[in-house]
Amino acid sequence: MYIRKLEKHEKVPMELLLLADPSKSFVEDYVAKGDCFIAESEEQIIGVYVLLPTRPKTVEIVNVAVAEEHQGKGIGKLLVSDAVRVAKTHGYKTIDIGTGNSSIGQLALYQKYGFRIVSVEYNYFVKHYSEEIYENGIQCTDMIRLSREL
Ligand SMILES: CC(C)(COP(=O)(O)OP(=O)(O)OC[C@H]1O[C@@H](n2cnc3c(N)ncnc32)[C@H](O)[C@@H]1OP(=O)(O)O)[C@@H](O)C(=O)NCCC(=O)NCCS
């Protein structure tokens, strides 16, 4: 498996991106503005992340996803660490990521990689998503924003 930047003319792995973010219009918007990186194995895309510059010297991982059949094998960790490496290489000083209050595994993963919780956007998912989202038996209502210095 290796990770590479998706060229602008290549088709984005929309199904994978929708695993992390059910809003197709949000995904299309940030994919057009940011850079998409893919994990490939045997010519199949099994993982993806998207980096979007948001403020001076700051970039955000706006989407990270691993194909369901490949989850739990360390690929998500490789994607997050690659995003940190790419951000450092490009001279960014801060990398951000956001996730839902119900995303227990994701919150664990990001904190294991040095991301710290910096804020909570109360009712973010209630306001911006038309359908209710549930994970781990918890309604996803609030956006937990995490950040790591590079
Ligand atoms: C989130 C996602 C990208 C993680 O990728 P993955 O390949 O399954 O994850 P990995 O196998 O690399 O490992 C995840 C790490 O989080 C840890 N983790 C997961 N759930 C945990 C929990 N409940 N408590 C503690 N640690 C947990 C794992 O133990 C592992 O760390 P470890 O190896 O040190 O134990 C993947 O599950 C996915 O695509 N999910 C759907 C899309 C999504 O939710 N994207 C993120 C939106 S914010």
The ligand as an ORCA input file, in Angstrom:
! r2SCAN-3c Opt
* xyz 0 1
  C     -11.773      6.650     11.355
  C     -11.031      5.757     10.391
  C     -10.425      6.620      9.281
  C      -9.908      5.052     11.139
  O      -9.200      4.237     10.250
  P      -8.788      2.732     10.629
  O      -7.868      2.244      9.562
  O     -10.001      1.941     10.878
  O      -8.025      2.954     12.005
  P      -6.657      2.302     12.515
  O      -6.747      0.816     12.302
  O      -5.496      2.986     11.863
  O      -6.590      2.618     14.066
  C      -7.352      3.517     14.781
  C      -6.745      3.747     16.145
  O      -7.772      4.281     16.962
  C      -7.936      3.444     18.073
  N      -9.316      3.344     18.510
  C     -10.419      3.160     17.767
  N     -11.492      3.121     18.584
  C     -11.034      3.294     19.857
  C     -11.639      3.376     21.119
  N     -12.959      3.237     21.266
  N     -10.854      3.574     22.201
  C      -9.518      3.691     22.074
  N      -8.867      3.623     20.881
  C      -9.634      3.433     19.811
  C      -7.457      2.089     17.635
  O      -7.202      1.284     18.729
  C      -6.245      2.459     16.819
  O      -5.130      2.817     17.644
  P      -4.110      1.717     18.252
  O      -3.618      0.919     17.096
  O      -3.060      2.562     18.899
  O      -4.875      0.881     19.196
  C     -11.969      4.659      9.782
  O     -12.508      3.889     10.804
  C     -13.084      5.212      8.914
  O     -12.895      5.412      7.724
  N     -14.261      5.448      9.498
  C     -15.414      5.954      8.741
  C     -15.156      7.370      8.275
  C     -14.893      8.311      9.416
  O     -15.577      8.286     10.431
  N     -13.898      9.210      9.220
  C     -13.539     10.211     10.190
  C     -14.516     11.359     10.214
  S     -14.087     12.509     11.477
*
